[in-house]
Amino acid sequence: VVTLSKDDLLEKWRSRPTDVVIAVPPKSGTTWLLQIAHQLRMKGAWGGDASFEDQMDVMPMLEGGPASLLPDNDINKEHVADPRVYKSHLRFRSCPDTVKRIYCFRDLKDVIVSDWHFISPIIPSDIPLAEFAVLRVVPGGIDRALYDLCDWWEHRHDPNVCFFFFDDLVDQHLECVSRVQQFHSFA
């Protein structure tokens, strides 16, 4: 099995102006926004040809991940519907500007708590939340997230950027779905 690096995958990818990249930091609404985009492009269809076991079966991750190791995985293949939708945790400066980009920022304390709950069943340990937070803060994760937020914020009005706050997805879900629909003219 040949493993491609993130840069190799991005180099291999042939983006289209109609592509949508859900470029959301981890634990900040990536899965939720992918599901919204997928349901809009599928016009709500579920089951039959529209069913899948994992979101990355129908919306590959630009940086790879476990699904990229599958023999039939092709970052450029046609998707189950248009537009092609991609999962990504790329930062603003690494995300191609030739595509539509959706970004969501979540309060960083909530990200840390969500990450702690996500990691603990995968890697069993007795690390308390406070110590886990230190492991995320000290190496610069919070600084990187805030710098990236500033980059996205400067471009929030660009025609190919759709910017969300996680709390808005929670409190104003219908309006956010409508924004995604209008952003790419999902019809």
Accessible surface in RSA format (square Angstrom, percent):
REM  Atomic radii and reference values for relative SASA: ProtOr
REM  Chains: A
REM  Algorithm: Lee & Richards
REM  Probe-radius: 1.40
REM  Slices: 20
REM RES _ NUM      All-atoms   Total-Side   Main-Chain    Non-polar    All polar
REM                ABS   REL    ABS   REL    ABS   REL    ABS   REL    ABS   REL
RES VAL A   1   157.72 103.8  79.48  71.9  78.24 188.5  90.00  78.2  67.72 183.7
RES VAL A   2   125.19  82.4 104.91  95.0  20.28  48.9 108.72  94.5  16.47  44.7
RES THR A   3   100.88  71.7  75.06  76.1  25.81  61.5  56.00  75.2  44.87  67.8
RES LEU A   4    65.74  36.6  52.17  37.3  13.56  34.1  52.20  36.7  13.54  36.4
RES SER A   5    58.57  49.5  46.64  62.2  11.93  27.5  51.07 108.7   7.50  10.5
RES LYS A   6    90.85  44.3  83.51  51.2   7.34  17.5  39.61  35.7  51.23  54.6
RES ASP A   7   101.03  70.8  94.52  94.1   6.51  15.4  31.06  73.1  69.97  69.8
RES ASP A   8    70.17  49.2  64.59  64.3   5.58  13.2  10.53  24.8  59.64  59.5
RES LEU A   9     6.43   3.6   6.24   4.5   0.19   0.5   6.24   4.4   0.19   0.5
RES LEU A  10    38.69  21.5  26.94  19.3  11.76  29.6  27.31  19.2  11.38  30.6
RES GLU A  11   129.82  74.5 121.91  92.2   7.90  18.8  49.30  95.4  80.52  65.7
RES LYS A  12    90.21  44.0  82.51  50.6   7.70  18.3  57.08  51.4  33.13  35.3
RES TRP A  13    13.45   5.4   4.72   2.3   8.73  20.5   4.72   2.5   8.73  14.2
RES ARG A  14   153.33  64.4 147.39  75.1   5.93  14.1  69.89  95.5  83.44  50.6
RES SER A  15    43.39  36.7  17.43  23.3  25.96  59.8   1.49   3.2  41.90  58.7
RES ARG A  16    82.35  34.6  81.22  41.4   1.13   2.7  33.25  45.4  49.10  29.8
RES PRO A  17   108.91  79.4 100.29  91.4   8.61  31.3 100.51  83.0   8.40  52.2
RES THR A  18    77.05  54.8  75.74  76.8   1.31   3.1  64.20  86.2  12.85  19.4
RES ASP A  19     0.21   0.1   0.21   0.2   0.00   0.0   0.00   0.0   0.21   0.2
RES VAL A  20     0.03   0.0   0.03   0.0   0.00   0.0   0.03   0.0   0.00   0.0
RES VAL A  21     0.00   0.0   0.00   0.0   0.00   0.0   0.00   0.0   0.00   0.0
RES ILE A  22     0.03   0.0   0.03   0.0   0.00   0.0   0.03   0.0   0.00   0.0
RES ALA A  23     0.48   0.4   0.00   0.0   0.48   1.1   0.07   0.1   0.41   1.1
RES VAL A  24     0.20   0.1   0.00   0.0   0.20   0.5   0.20   0.2   0.00   0.0
RES PRO A  25    31.47  22.9  28.39  25.9   3.08  11.2  30.61  25.3   0.86   5.3
RES PRO A  26    71.64  52.2  69.78  63.6   1.85   6.7  70.66  58.3   0.97   6.1
RES LYS A  27    58.33  28.5  45.76  28.1  12.57  29.9  21.34  19.2  37.00  39.4
RES SER A  28     1.52   1.3   1.45   1.9   0.07   0.2   0.00   0.0   1.52   2.1
RES GLY A  29    10.86  13.4   0.00   N/A  10.86  13.4   6.41  17.6   4.44   9.9
RES THR A  30     8.86   6.3   6.81   6.9   2.05   4.9   6.81   9.2   2.05   3.1
RES THR A  31    85.86  61.1  84.55  85.7   1.31   3.1  57.34  77.0  28.51  43.1
RES TRP A  32    81.53  32.7  74.79  36.2   6.74  15.8  68.22  36.4  13.31  21.6
RES LEU A  33     0.99   0.6   0.72   0.5   0.28   0.7   0.72   0.5   0.28   0.7
RES LEU A  34     0.28   0.2   0.28   0.2   0.00   0.0   0.28   0.2   0.00   0.0
RES GLN A  35    51.34  28.7  51.34  37.5   0.00   0.0  36.58  77.9  14.76  11.2
RES ILE A  36    13.36   7.6   8.49   6.3   4.87  11.7  13.12   9.4   0.24   0.7
RES ALA A  37     0.04   0.0   0.04   0.1   0.00   0.0   0.04   0.1   0.00   0.0
RES HIS A  38     0.35   0.2   0.35   0.2   0.00   0.0   0.00   0.0   0.35   0.4
RES GLN A  39    50.25  28.1  48.18  35.2   2.07   4.9  30.54  65.0  19.71  14.9
RES LEU A  40    29.50  16.4  24.40  17.5   5.10  12.8  26.41  18.6   3.09   8.3
RES ARG A  41     6.91   2.9   0.00   0.0   6.91  16.5   2.26   3.1   4.65   2.8
RES MET A  42    28.44  14.7  19.72  13.1   8.72  20.8  22.81  19.4   5.63   7.5
RES LYS A  43   156.73  76.5 119.73  73.5  37.00  88.1 100.20  90.2  56.53  60.2
RES GLY A  44    47.22  58.2   0.00   N/A  47.22  58.2  25.38  69.6  21.84  48.9
RES ALA A  45    48.20  44.3  36.04  55.6  12.16  27.7  47.72  67.2   0.48   1.3
RES TRP A  46   150.98  60.6 118.81  57.5  32.17  75.5  93.62  49.9  57.36  93.1
RES GLY A  47    28.80  35.5   0.00   N/A  28.80  35.5  23.33  64.0   5.47  12.3
RES GLY A  48    71.12  87.7   0.00   N/A  71.12  87.7  46.39 127.3  24.74  55.4
RES ASP A  49   146.29 102.5 121.62 121.1  24.67  58.3  44.54 104.8 101.75 101.5
RES ALA A  50     7.01   6.4   4.57   7.0   2.44   5.5   5.20   7.3   1.81   4.8
RES SER A  51    61.46  51.9  45.67  60.9  15.79  36.4  22.27  47.4  39.19  54.9
RES PHE A  52    45.96  23.0  13.17   8.2  32.80  85.3  24.48  14.8  21.48  61.5
RES GLU A  53   176.24 101.2 137.15 103.8  39.09  93.1  54.76 105.9 121.48  99.2
RES ASP A  54    75.93  53.2  71.70  71.4   4.23  10.0  25.17  59.2  50.76  50.6
RES GLN A  55    26.55  14.8  23.75  17.4   2.81   6.7  17.02  36.2   9.53   7.2
RES MET A  56    27.82  14.4  21.60  14.3   6.21  14.8  21.58  18.3   6.24   8.3
RES ASP A  57    64.62  45.3  44.57  44.4  20.05  47.4  22.29  52.5  42.32  42.2
RES VAL A  58    11.88   7.8   7.14   6.5   4.74  11.4  11.53  10.0   0.35   0.9
RES MET A  59     0.00   0.0   0.00   0.0   0.00   0.0   0.00   0.0   0.00   0.0
RES PRO A  60     6.49   4.7   6.31   5.7   0.18   0.7   6.49   5.4   0.00   0.0
RES MET A  61    29.39  15.2  24.65  16.3   4.74  11.3  16.53  14.1  12.86  17.0
RES LEU A  62     0.57   0.3   0.35   0.3   0.22   0.6   0.35   0.2   0.22   0.6
RES GLU A  63    31.89  18.3  18.23  13.8  13.66  32.5  14.79  28.6  17.10  14.0
RES GLY A  64     2.86   3.5   0.00   N/A   2.86   3.5   1.50   4.1   1.37   3.1
RES GLY A  65    33.44  41.2   0.00   N/A  33.44  41.2  22.03  60.5  11.41  25.6
RES PRO A  66   107.71  78.5  98.74  90.0   8.97  32.6 102.09  84.3   5.63  35.0
RES ALA A  67    19.49  17.9  14.91  23.0   4.58  10.4  18.47  26.0   1.02   2.7
RES SER A  68    30.45  25.7  11.47  15.3  18.98  43.7   4.80  10.2  25.64  35.9
RES LEU A  69    79.22  44.1  68.49  49.0  10.72  27.0  69.93  49.1   9.29  25.0
RES LEU A  70    94.25  52.5  89.26  63.9   4.99  12.6  89.50  62.9   4.75  12.8
RES PRO A  71   137.65 100.3  97.10  88.5  40.55 147.4 109.43  90.3  28.21 175.4
RES ASP A  72   111.71  78.3  92.90  92.5  18.81  44.5  49.25 115.9  62.46  62.3
RES ASN A  73    33.08  22.8  15.49  15.0  17.59  42.4   3.15   7.6  29.93  28.9
RES ASP A  74    56.17  39.3  55.85  55.6   0.32   0.8  20.44  48.1  35.73  35.6
RES ILE A  75     3.66   2.1   2.19   1.6   1.47   3.5   2.19   1.6   1.47   4.0
RES ASN A  76    37.42  25.8  28.87  27.9   8.55  20.6  18.25  43.9  19.16  18.5
RES LYS A  77    78.26  38.2  71.69  44.0   6.57  15.6  50.18  45.2  28.08  29.9
RES GLU A  78   111.38  63.9  94.65  71.6  16.73  39.8  63.74 123.3  47.65  38.9
RES HIS A  79    26.30  14.4   1.61   1.1  24.69  63.2   7.42   7.6  18.88  22.0
RES VAL A  80    70.37  46.3  34.49  31.2  35.88  86.5  43.74  38.0  26.63  72.2
RES ALA A  81    24.23  22.3  12.70  19.6  11.52  26.2  24.11  34.0   0.12   0.3
RES ASP A  82   109.08  76.4  90.50  90.1  18.58  43.9  32.77  77.1  76.30  76.1
RES PRO A  83     9.26   6.8   7.04   6.4   2.23   8.1   9.26   7.6   0.00   0.0
RES ARG A  84     3.53   1.5   2.60   1.3   0.93   2.2   1.27   1.7   2.26   1.4
RES VAL A  85     0.00   0.0   0.00   0.0   0.00   0.0   0.00   0.0   0.00   0.0
RES TYR A  86     0.00   0.0   0.00   0.0   0.00   0.0   0.00   0.0   0.00   0.0
RES LYS A  87    41.06  20.0  41.06  25.2   0.00   0.0   1.77   1.6  39.29  41.8
RES SER A  88     0.00   0.0   0.00   0.0   0.00   0.0   0.00   0.0   0.00   0.0
RES HIS A  89    52.63  28.8  36.50  25.4  16.13  41.3  24.70  25.5  27.92  32.5
RES LEU A  90     9.12   5.1   3.09   2.2   6.03  15.2   5.70   4.0   3.42   9.2
RES ARG A  91    98.62  41.4  97.28  49.6   1.34   3.2  48.05  65.7  50.58  30.7
RES PHE A  92    26.14  13.1  24.26  15.0   1.88   4.9  24.26  14.7   1.88   5.4
RES ARG A  93   198.94  83.5 162.10  82.6  36.84  87.7  69.22  94.6 129.73  78.6
RES SER A  94    57.85  48.9  37.32  49.8  20.53  47.3  17.05  36.3  40.80  57.2
RES CYS A  95     7.36   5.6   0.00   0.0   7.36  17.3   0.20   0.5   7.16   7.7
RES PRO A  96    33.45  24.4  21.32  19.4  12.12  44.1  33.45  27.6   0.00   0.0
RES ASP A  97    99.82  69.9  86.59  86.2  13.24  31.3  21.82  51.4  78.00  77.8
RES THR A  98    84.14  59.8  68.59  69.5  15.55  37.1  76.26 102.4   7.88  11.9
RES VAL A  99     2.41   1.6   0.00   0.0   2.41   5.8   2.26   2.0   0.15   0.4
RES LYS A 100    53.03  25.9  52.96  32.5   0.08   0.2  25.40  22.9  27.63  29.4
RES ARG A 101     6.21   2.6   6.21   3.2   0.00   0.0   0.00   0.0   6.21   3.8
RES ILE A 102     0.17   0.1   0.17   0.1   0.00   0.0   0.17   0.1   0.00   0.0
RES TYR A 103     1.05   0.5   1.05   0.6   0.00   0.0   0.49   0.4   0.55   0.7
RES CYS A 104     0.00   0.0   0.00   0.0   0.00   0.0   0.00   0.0   0.00   0.0
RES PHE A 105    24.68  12.3  23.08  14.3   1.60   4.2  23.08  14.0   1.60   4.6
RES ARG A 106    46.32  19.4  44.73  22.8   1.58   3.8   1.56   2.1  44.75  27.1
RES ASP A 107    63.69  44.6  52.73  52.5  10.96  25.9  15.32  36.1  48.37  48.2
RES LEU A 108    29.59  16.5  26.84  19.2   2.76   6.9  26.84  18.8   2.76   7.4
RES LYS A 109   134.74  65.7 127.52  78.2   7.22  17.2 107.00  96.3  27.74  29.6
RES ASP A 110    47.13  33.0  44.84  44.6   2.29   5.4   7.28  17.1  39.85  39.7
RES VAL A 111    24.91  16.4  24.91  22.5   0.00   0.0  24.91  21.6   0.00   0.0
RES ILE A 112    18.70  10.6  18.28  13.6   0.42   1.0  18.70  13.5   0.00   0.0
RES VAL A 113    56.23  37.0  56.23  50.9   0.00   0.0  56.23  48.9   0.00   0.0
RES SER A 114    26.04  22.0  18.27  24.4   7.78  17.9  10.15  21.6  15.89  22.3
RES ASP A 115    18.99  13.3  18.99  18.9   0.00   0.0   3.08   7.3  15.91  15.9
RES TRP A 116    66.70  26.8  66.48  32.2   0.22   0.5  63.49  33.9   3.21   5.2
RES HIS A 117   108.55  59.3  99.68  69.3   8.86  22.7  64.81  66.8  43.74  50.9
RES PHE A 118   102.69  51.4  93.09  57.7   9.60  25.0 100.90  61.2   1.79   5.1
RES ILE A 119    42.17  24.0  42.17  31.4   0.00   0.0  42.17  30.4   0.00   0.0
RES SER A 120    46.12  39.0  38.45  51.3   7.67  17.7  26.75  57.0  19.37  27.1
RES PRO A 121   101.65  74.1  68.38  62.3  33.27 121.0  79.85  65.9  21.80 135.5
RES ILE A 122   105.24  59.9  79.48  59.2  25.76  62.1  85.36  61.5  19.88  53.9
RES ILE A 123   105.89  60.3 103.76  77.3   2.13   5.1 104.94  75.6   0.95   2.6
RES PRO A 124   112.74  82.2  90.06  82.1  22.68  82.5  92.50  76.4  20.25 125.8
RES SER A 125    63.58  53.7  29.90  39.9  33.68  77.6  30.56  65.1  33.01  46.2
RES ASP A 126   144.45 101.2 116.51 116.0  27.94  66.1  44.68 105.1  99.78  99.5
RES ILE A 127    68.72  39.1  61.17  45.6   7.55  18.2  63.12  45.5   5.60  15.2
RES PRO A 128    74.26  54.1  67.03  61.1   7.23  26.3  74.26  61.3   0.00   0.0
RES LEU A 129    57.63  32.1  54.56  39.0   3.06   7.7  54.56  38.3   3.06   8.2
RES ALA A 130    70.48  64.8  58.42  90.2  12.06  27.4  66.02  93.0   4.46  11.8
RES GLU A 131    92.18  52.9  90.65  68.6   1.54   3.7  46.44  89.8  45.74  37.3
RES PHE A 132    14.47   7.2  14.47   9.0   0.00   0.0  14.47   8.8   0.00   0.0
RES ALA A 133    24.27  22.3  24.25  37.4   0.03   0.1  24.27  34.2   0.00   0.0
RES VAL A 134    84.59  55.7  83.09  75.2   1.50   3.6  84.53  73.5   0.06   0.2
RES LEU A 135   100.01  55.7  91.70  65.6   8.31  20.9  93.39  65.6   6.62  17.8
RES ARG A 136    94.57  39.7  91.55  46.7   3.02   7.2  27.93  38.2  66.64  40.4
RES VAL A 137    68.65  45.2  62.72  56.8   5.93  14.3  62.72  54.5   5.93  16.1
RES VAL A 138   116.72  76.8  89.65  81.2  27.08  65.2  95.37  82.9  21.35  57.9
RES PRO A 139    88.34  64.4  57.57  52.5  30.77 111.9  70.58  58.3  17.76 110.4
RES GLY A 140    14.91  18.4   0.00   N/A  14.91  18.4  14.80  40.6   0.11   0.2
RES GLY A 141    23.94  29.5   0.00   N/A  23.94  29.5  17.71  48.6   6.23  13.9
RES ILE A 142    38.34  21.8  38.34  28.6   0.00   0.0  38.34  27.6   0.00   0.0
RES ASP A 143    84.78  59.4  82.59  82.2   2.20   5.2  15.11  35.6  69.67  69.5
RES ARG A 144   114.20  47.9 113.80  58.0   0.40   0.9  44.56  60.9  69.63  42.2
RES ALA A 145    22.33  20.5  14.04  21.7   8.29  18.9  21.19  29.8   1.14   3.0
RES LEU A 146    77.68  43.3  77.13  55.2   0.55   1.4  77.49  54.4   0.20   0.5
RES TYR A 147   151.29  70.6 149.78  85.2   1.51   3.9 101.85  76.5  49.44  60.9
RES ASP A 148     8.20   5.7   8.20   8.2   0.00   0.0   2.92   6.9   5.28   5.3
RES LEU A 149    31.60  17.6  31.60  22.6   0.00   0.0  31.60  22.2   0.00   0.0
RES CYS A 150    70.54  53.4  67.28  75.0   3.26   7.7  19.57  49.6  50.97  55.0
RES ASP A 151    16.25  11.4  15.35  15.3   0.91   2.1   2.17   5.1  14.09  14.0
RES TRP A 152     0.15   0.1   0.15   0.1   0.00   0.0   0.00   0.0   0.15   0.2
RES TRP A 153   104.29  41.9 104.29  50.5   0.00   0.0  85.03  45.3  19.26  31.2
RES GLU A 154   130.24  74.8  98.02  74.2  32.22  76.7  36.41  70.4  93.83  76.6
RES HIS A 155    59.02  32.3  58.95  41.0   0.07   0.2  40.92  42.2  18.10  21.1
RES ARG A 156    75.61  31.7  63.62  32.4  11.99  28.5   9.80  13.4  65.82  39.9
RES HIS A 157   150.46  82.2 122.65  85.3  27.81  71.1  97.30 100.3  53.16  61.9
RES ASP A 158    46.03  32.2  40.83  40.6   5.20  12.3   6.96  16.4  39.07  39.0
RES PRO A 159   122.20  89.1 102.51  93.4  19.69  71.6 114.58  94.6   7.62  47.4
RES ASN A 160    35.61  24.6  35.61  34.4   0.00   0.0  18.23  43.9  17.38  16.8
RES VAL A 161     7.86   5.2   0.00   0.0   7.86  18.9   0.00   0.0   7.86  21.3
RES CYS A 162     6.60   5.0   4.09   4.6   2.51   5.9   2.64   6.7   3.96   4.3
RES PHE A 163    14.97   7.5   9.83   6.1   5.14  13.4   9.83   6.0   5.14  14.7
RES PHE A 164     1.75   0.9   0.02   0.0   1.73   4.5   1.75   1.1   0.00   0.0
RES PHE A 165    78.56  39.3  78.46  48.6   0.11   0.3  78.46  47.6   0.11   0.3
RES PHE A 166    29.98  15.0  29.64  18.4   0.34   0.9  29.64  18.0   0.34   1.0
RES ASP A 167    83.29  58.3  82.00  81.6   1.29   3.1  22.97  54.1  60.32  60.2
RES ASP A 168    48.43  33.9  48.43  48.2   0.00   0.0   3.12   7.3  45.32  45.2
RES LEU A 169     0.06   0.0   0.00   0.0   0.06   0.2   0.00   0.0   0.06   0.2
RES VAL A 170    83.97  55.3  63.15  57.2  20.82  50.2  64.65  56.2  19.32  52.4
RES ASP A 171   110.98  77.7  75.75  75.4  35.23  83.3  25.44  59.9  85.54  85.3
RES GLN A 172    89.66  50.1  87.08  63.6   2.58   6.1  18.29  38.9  71.37  54.1
RES HIS A 173    73.31  40.1  69.53  48.3   3.79   9.7  47.76  49.2  25.55  29.7
RES LEU A 174   134.66  75.0 131.59  94.1   3.07   7.7 131.72  92.5   2.93   7.9
RES GLU A 175   103.81  59.6 100.00  75.7   3.81   9.1  53.45 103.4  50.36  41.1
RES CYS A 176     3.64   2.8   3.59   4.0   0.05   0.1   0.03   0.1   3.61   3.9
RES VAL A 177    30.66  20.2  30.66  27.8   0.00   0.0  30.66  26.6   0.00   0.0
RES SER A 178    39.70  33.5  39.29  52.4   0.40   0.9  16.74  35.7  22.95  32.2
RES ARG A 179    99.70  41.9  96.17  49.0   3.53   8.4  48.16  65.8  51.55  31.2
RES VAL A 180     0.20   0.1   0.20   0.2   0.00   0.0   0.20   0.2   0.00   0.0
RES GLN A 181    72.03  40.3  71.89  52.5   0.14   0.3   8.40  17.9  63.63  48.3
RES GLN A 182   137.98  77.2 115.61  84.5  22.37  53.3  46.22  98.4  91.76  69.6
RES PHE A 183    29.07  14.5  12.89   8.0  16.18  42.1  22.49  13.6   6.58  18.8
RES HIS A 184    27.62  15.1  21.78  15.1   5.85  15.0  20.22  20.8   7.40   8.6
RES SER A 185    90.39  76.4  69.61  92.9  20.78  47.9  43.01  91.6  47.38  66.4
RES PHE A 186     9.45   4.7   0.86   0.5   8.58  22.3   5.61   3.4   3.83  11.0
RES ALA A 187    91.78  84.4  61.49  94.9  30.29  68.9  83.35 117.4   8.43  22.3
END  Absolute sums over single chains surface
CHAIN  1 A    10536.4       8734.2       1802.2       6384.8       4151.6
END  Absolute sums over all chains
TOTAL         10536.4       8734.2       1802.2       6384.8       4151.6
